[in-house]
Amino acid sequence: MPPHVQDSEVSVLLRVLDSQRRHVLGILDGIDGAEQEEALRRPVLPSGWHCLGMVQHLALDVERFWFRAVVAGDEEVIRGLPSGDEAWRVAPGVPAADVLDGYRREAELADEVIAATPAGAALAWWPHDLFGEPHLHTLRDVLLHVITETACHAGHLDAARELIDGRRWLVLT
């Protein structure tokens, strides 16, 4: 990592984000082979989303959107942003492994943006059409937002996984 990231506030925030990313992937680990595809696509909560849709949402609407579009201002990413809830829909022919690998890839690309950006750097782009006036202003703000969103969705995945097969991420006895 570049010197401004090592032993800094950004490195602490990135470690917390990485912990939440591991939680997202870890809670889905261990669903058996043939059952995995069906289980990860089965909605188990009343809202109707499924685990693969949640992971794809985290990859595209969270990691890609906030870091590559908002923080870095990548014009190609901005042009390719979904206009609705497309990120939540995983085509039937897309293997679960591809969605999970896509999340890992987007996290790696986000980490590259994070490593190249000082904590207090102004955001390169803001989606006024979605959020109106900016309520986040720096990489620091975005990191805190993404940590919160990822942790929230990791909790959603915890509930879904427990309903799928009873597995729990953290068991306090």
QUIKA-V382501 format. One record per residue. PHI is phi in whole degrees, 0 to 359 (NA if undefined). D_CENTER is the distance of its C-alpha to the mean C-alpha in Angstrom with 1 decimal. Layout:
BEGIN
phi/d_center
PHI/D_CENTER
PHI/D_CENTER
END
This chain:
BEGIN
phi/d_center
NA/21.1
298/23.2
304/25.5
291/23.8
264/20.7
296/22.7
49/23.9
229/22.4
304/20.4
297/17.5
296/17.9
295/17.8
297/14.7
295/13.0
297/14.4
294/13.1
298/9.4
301/10.3
298/11.8
291/9.0
299/7.1
298/10.6
299/11.0
304/8.4
285/10.3
293/13.5
292/14.0
266/14.1
289/16.4
94/20.0
284/20.3
296/23.4
335/23.7
298/25.2
291/23.9
302/20.3
302/20.0
290/21.7
296/20.1
286/16.4
256/17.7
271/19.8
292/19.0
239/20.2
249/19.6
303/21.7
292/19.0
92/18.9
285/15.3
235/14.8
301/12.4
295/11.8
298/11.2
296/8.5
295/6.7
294/7.7
302/6.7
298/2.9
293/4.6
270/7.3
274/7.3
246/4.8
300/4.9
296/8.1
300/9.5
288/9.5
269/10.5
282/12.4
272/13.8
289/14.4
287/14.9
271/16.5
69/18.0
295/17.7
301/20.1
296/19.3
295/15.6
300/16.9
298/19.5
267/17.2
296/14.8
294/15.1
263/17.6
215/16.8
260/14.8
303/14.9
299/11.3
283/11.9
261/15.0
253/15.2
300/18.7
304/21.0
277/21.8
276/18.4
295/18.3
305/15.7
301/15.7
293/14.8
292/11.6
295/10.7
294/12.1
298/10.3
296/6.8
300/9.1
298/10.7
296/8.1
295/7.4
296/11.2
295/11.8
297/9.9
299/12.0
296/15.0
296/14.6
300/14.3
296/17.3
267/19.3
235/18.9
295/20.9
305/19.4
268/21.8
296/21.4
293/21.5
288/18.7
280/19.8
209/19.0
226/18.6
277/18.1
304/21.3
295/21.5
268/18.4
238/18.8
69/22.4
293/23.3
303/20.7
246/19.6
240/17.5
230/19.6
221/18.5
304/15.8
306/16.5
300/15.7
294/12.4
302/11.4
297/12.7
297/11.0
292/7.4
301/8.8
297/10.4
295/7.8
295/5.6
296/9.3
300/10.4
289/8.4
298/9.3
295/12.7
299/12.7
294/12.1
302/14.9
297/17.2
297/16.6
297/17.3
297/20.4
288/21.7
290/21.3
215/23.3
88/23.6
290/21.4
237/20.1
286/17.8
235/20.0
247/23.6
258/25.8
241/29.5
END
